[in-house]
Amino acid sequence: MRLLAVSLFYEGNSRTGIAKRLNIARGSVNKWVSSYLKDGLDDLDNKPIQACPSRLQRPQIEQLCLNL
């Protein structure tokens, strides 16, 4: 999706038009195009997401794993 958005941008489409065509937020298109222009293809890869620490205690997690 990100590469397609950048490709459409290079074809001369506006960022708003790209967002409407792909049914995504214009802010996402802005971020992807800006990242590509700044750092190239490597910056379009998915970044790891920082998750919140688990609220479960270790024994609770182990119990859940046993029930799967």
Phi, psi and omega per residue, in radians:
M1 nan -0.738 -3.114
R2 -1.147 -0.771 3.137
L3 -1.154 -0.663 3.078
L4 -1.088 -0.744 3.120
A5 -1.063 -0.766 3.129
V6 -1.151 -0.712 3.120
S7 -1.070 -0.776 3.106
L8 -1.107 -0.624 3.091
F9 -1.083 -0.766 3.139
Y10 -1.227 -0.355 3.058
E11 -1.378 -0.099 3.076
G12 1.821 0.079 3.106
N13 -1.295 2.564 3.083
S14 -1.315 2.767 3.130
R15 -1.134 -0.622 3.079
T16 -1.143 -0.753 3.116
G17 -1.105 -0.688 3.108
I18 -1.110 -0.779 -3.138
A19 -1.053 -0.764 3.134
K20 -1.158 -0.752 -3.114
R21 -1.106 -0.696 -3.109
L22 -1.612 -0.056 -3.138
N23 1.011 0.860 3.098
I24 -2.317 2.945 -3.127
A25 -1.223 2.463 3.117
R26 -1.083 -0.580 3.108
G27 -1.072 -0.630 3.093
S28 -1.137 -0.778 3.118
V29 -1.068 -0.787 3.114
N30 -0.994 -0.795 -3.106
K31 -1.132 -0.768 -3.109
W32 -1.161 -0.779 -3.132
V33 -1.148 -0.772 3.122
S34 -1.079 -0.742 3.119
S35 -1.094 -0.743 3.132
Y36 -1.119 -0.785 -3.132
L37 -1.115 -0.564 -3.107
K38 -1.412 -0.840 -2.969
D39 -2.177 0.035 3.105
G40 1.410 -2.844 -3.045
L41 -1.103 -0.593 -3.085
D42 -1.025 -0.523 -3.095
D43 -1.398 -0.120 3.129
L44 -1.528 -0.155 3.129
D45 -1.142 2.714 3.067
N46 -1.128 2.426 3.097
K47 -1.739 2.546 3.071
P48 -1.082 2.465 -3.138
I49 -1.679 2.278 3.100
Q50 -1.391 2.037 -3.133
A51 -1.614 2.738 3.046
C52 -1.240 2.558 3.096
P53 -1.114 2.589 -3.132
S54 -1.140 2.489 3.075
R55 -1.584 -0.130 3.135
L56 -1.418 2.556 3.044
Q57 -1.402 2.791 -3.109
R58 -0.934 -0.808 3.126
P59 -1.073 -0.598 3.117
Q60 -1.174 -0.706 3.107
I61 -1.116 -0.756 3.136
E62 -1.107 -0.691 3.121
Q63 -1.106 -0.726 3.102
L64 -1.085 -0.723 3.129
C65 -1.122 -0.606 3.120
L66 -1.201 -0.555 -3.096
N67 -1.417 -0.157 3.120
L68 -1.412 nan nan
